[in-house]
Amino acid sequence: MHSEEQTLALREQFDTAAQQRDASTLGMWIFLITEVMFFGGMFLAYSIYRAKYPDVFAVASSSLNWKIGAANTLVLICSSFTMVMAVRASQLGKRSGIIFWLILTLILGMTFLGVKAFEWNEKFEMHHVPGMAGFHLDGVGTMQGPASIFFSLYFAMTGLHAMHMVVGVGILTMLIFQAKAGKFSAGYWTPVDISGLYWHFVDIVWIFLFPLLYLIDRHLK
């Protein structure tokens, strides 16, 4: 049964299902490497400016709501677990399990985006958006320029991460419909597997963003 399913899912440019799966996995890893370099440039810029304006960046970092950031971190960690369970269910050919865990992952991903939107709205209300009329950060005196650099990087980095989350939500939605159509089985689960790699990568990026933006040089209160 599995061999028949693998044959039906096999694309003409591949000789075997294993070869197709390996090629797909390699392609995703290559894509993720390019994403590492993309995010790496932002992390480097942030590190350079933080070293140049440590006091201003510490004050700006302390203005962020670390509790919201921590809550979103927990949400993403849970979503990584549910994604692992979805991949496992697909390996076992359990369609109902695939659908259940993917929907749960989707809900967690959308929860993250909703919380992030709430946090961004809070920064708008506090006039902490660079370029916005009345931009001002208390506690840095005349060093409003470096403060705007911090928030520019904050919105750029969390915004780029959120864009990847939106893409991930789209992928999960597509997988759910495909799973409902019976596309995945114990003989063919590669799309779920490589989508899991993408989702875990996005989660890992946030694991680095959270302490870098919210926790360094601040006193939790």
N, C-alpha and C positions, 0 to 999 in steps of 0.2 A: 504494500500500500504506500509506504513511504517513498519507495523508488519511483512509483507512478506520479506522486505529487511533485517530487523533485524534478522529474522530466518535464512536467507541465510548466513548472516555474522557471526552467532553465532557458536562458537567452541563447540565441544562436551563436554568439561569439565565444561561448564557453563550452568546454568539453564535458565537464562534470559539475555537479552542484557544489562540491567542495571548492573547486576552482573559482566558481562564481562568488561564493561566500567570502573566500580569501581576498579576491579582487575588490569586492565591495568594502570589506573591512579596511583594506589598505588605503583605498580611496578616501574613506572617512578620516583615517589617521593623518593622511597628507593634508586634508582640508583643515583639520584641527591644529596641525603644526603652523599653518599660515595664520590661523586665528591667534595662536600663542604669540606670534611675532607682532600681530596687529595690536593686541592688548598690551604686549610688552613695551611698545613705544609709549603708550600712555602711562604705564607704571614707571617707566624711566623718567618721563617728564615730571610726573608727580614727585618722584624721589629727589630729583634735582632741585625743584622749587621748594620742597619741604626742607631740604638741607640749607637752602639760601635764606628762607624766612621761617625758621622753626617756631618762633614765638607767635607769629601771626597765624600760622597753620594750626598751632595747638589751640588757639582761641577759636578759630573757625571750625575746627574739628569738634570742639566741645559744644558748639552751637547745634550740632546734629543730634537727633533723637536716637540715642544708642539702643533704647528699648525697642523701638520700631525696627531698627536694623537687626537686633538679636532675634526678634520674632520672625522676621523674614528669613533669617539664617536657619532657624528651626524648621520653617515651612519647606525650604529647599532641601534640607537634609532628609526630611520625611518623603519628599517627592523623589529623591534618589532611591530610597528604599522601595517605594511603590513601582518605580520604573524597573528596578531589578526583578521585582516579583512579576511584572508584565513580561519581561524577557524570559523568565523561567517558565511561566505559563505557556508561552509560545513554543518553547522547546519541548514541552510535554504535550503540545497539541490541544490544550484546554481553551477552547474559544471563549467560553464564559469568563474564565479567569483572565484572559488577555483583555477582554472588554472592561471588566471590573477594575483591574489595576490601572489600565490606561486612563479610564475616566477619573479615577481617584488622582492620578498624576496630573491630569488636565485641571482638575479643580484646585489642586495645590498651586499649580503654575499661575492660574488666574488670580488666586488669592494673593500671591506674591506681587503681581502687577497691580492689583487693587490697593494693596498696602503702600506700594511705591508711589502710586498716583496721589494717595493721601499725603504722603511725606513731601512730595514735590509741591503740592498745593500749600502746605504749611510754610515752605521756604518762600513761595510767592507772597504769602501774607506777611512774612517777616521782612520782606524786601531784601532777600539774600540772593537775588537772581542778577548776575552781571549784565549790565546794559539796561537794566530796568530803572525807570525813574525813581529816585529816592534810595538807591542801593546804599546800604550802610550796615556795618558790623560793629556793634559795641565792643569796647575793650581793646581796640587796635589803634586808637587815635587817628593819626593822619595816614596810617598804612592801609588805606582802603584799596589801593592798587593790588598789593599782594593778596589781600583778602578776596578780591574779585578773581584772582588767578586760582585760588583754592576752589571757589565755587564753580568756576568755569570747568576745571578738571573734574569736580564732583559731578556736575551735570553731564559732562561728556562721557565719563566712565560709567556712571550708573545708567545713563541714557543708552549707551551702546549695549550694555548688558541687558537692559530691558528690551531692546530691539531683538536681541538673540532669543530672549524669552518668548517674545511674540512669535518669532519664527518657530520656536519649539512648540508652542501652543497649536500653531497651524499644522505642524507635523503630527502631533498627537491626535488632532481631530481627524486627519486623513487616515491614520492608522486605525482609529476606532471604527470608521466606516468600512475600511477594508477588512477588519476583523469580523464585523457583523456580516459581511458578505462571504465569509468563510475562506478568505485568501490565505490565511496562515495556518500552519499545521506543524506537527512534529518533523515533517520532511522539508518544510520551508518557513523559516522565521527570520531570515536575514534582515529585512527592513526594520523589524522591531529591534533587533540587536544593534544595528548601526545607529538607529535613532536614539537608542539608550546611550551610546557613546557620546553623541552630541549633547544630550540632556545632562549627563554627568559632567561634561566639560563646562557647560554654562554654570552648573552648580559650584564647581571648583573655583571658577573665576570669582564668584561672589564670596566664597570662603576667604579669598585674599583681599577682596575689596572691603569687606566688613571691618576687619581690624585696622586696615590701612587708613580708611576714611573716618571711622567712628571712635576707635579706641586708643590709638597712639597718643601719648602725652596728654591724657585727660584723666580727671578724677570722676569715677562713676557716681552719679547721685540721682 
